[in-house]
Amino acid sequence: MPSAQSSPPAAPAFVRRPGLFDALLGEANRALQVLAGAASAGRPYPAAEQGPETLTQAERRHAAGLMRVNHVGEVCAQALYRGQALGCADAGTREIFRRAAAEEIDHLAWCERRLEELRSRPSLLNPLWYAGSFGLGLMASRSGARRNLGFMAETERQVEAHLDSHLKRLPPGDQRSRQVVDQMKQDEIEHRVSAERAGATPLPWPARGAMRALSRVMTGTAYWL
């Protein structure tokens, strides 16, 4: 009686592991969502419902300029933290950046909504701001986890001061913008504290000064464009 022939062993299934190209495609998709205004907030809009606004045309234009600057700051935060996460070798530190970027989405959506209420628009240079910040984040990520976190802590520290100045500069009657900015400031404080608790190393003063100089260029331009 002929013996039964055994079937050849099955070929191992091919499993493709995601690589750098996949990560870059994911970042490109995120960039398009941010720049297209497709991001939606996960938390309620901080501005309480009020009666009709009584801002003059000049006050509305000034408030819109400040909120446009804040919107640019959130575009930059998305790009910066995504870039820092992409190049970070430490998984725990990488998660801190990704979580902060996700939380900043709320700020992005809030600023965009407030700009619409003020009958204005985001910065025309947002693609440039995003690309530059993403590259800066990639460079910071190569400096080690503690210095990378230090860059995040210093960024948030400067943003806190920037938002505090906007709370003082907004028109007295613009309570809706003020409520949005105040909530953003509280969130930025939490991000700074989380970076410091994770072991952030303070940046040297030349780096801090360079960051302030770049911020002044960005804010001065974004107010108008």
Secondary structure, 3 states (H helix, E strand, C coil): CCCCCCCCCCCCCCCCCCCHHHHHHHHHHHHHHHHHCCCCCCCCCCCCCCCCCCCCHHHHHHHHHHHHHHHHHHHHHHHHHHHHHHCCCCHHHHHHHHHHHHHHHHHHHHHHHHHHHCCCCCCCCHHHHHHHHHHHHHHHHCCCHHHHHHHHHHHHHHHHHHHHHHHHHCCCCCHHHHHHHHHHHHHHHHHHHHHHHCCCCCCCHHHHHHHHHHHHHHHHHHCCC
